[in-house]
C-alpha cells in the first residue's frame, strides 16, 4: 500500500512540473511543441515515479 502512496505523490509532483514546463514552452514556441513536450514528460514521469517508489519502499537488507 505504501508503494502506491509514494507513486501517487511522485506522479502528482512530476505532473505539476510537466504542466509548468509545457506552459512555458507554449508561451515561447506555441501549442504544438507544448503538447509534445508535455506528453513526453508525462510518460517519463510515470516511469521515473515507479522507479523511485520501488527504490524507496524496497526492504532494507541486513548487514552480513
Secondary structure, 3 states (H helix, E strand, C coil): CHHHHHHHHHHHHHHHHHHHHHHHHHHHHCHHHHHHHHHHHHHHHHHHHHHHHHHHHCCCCCCC
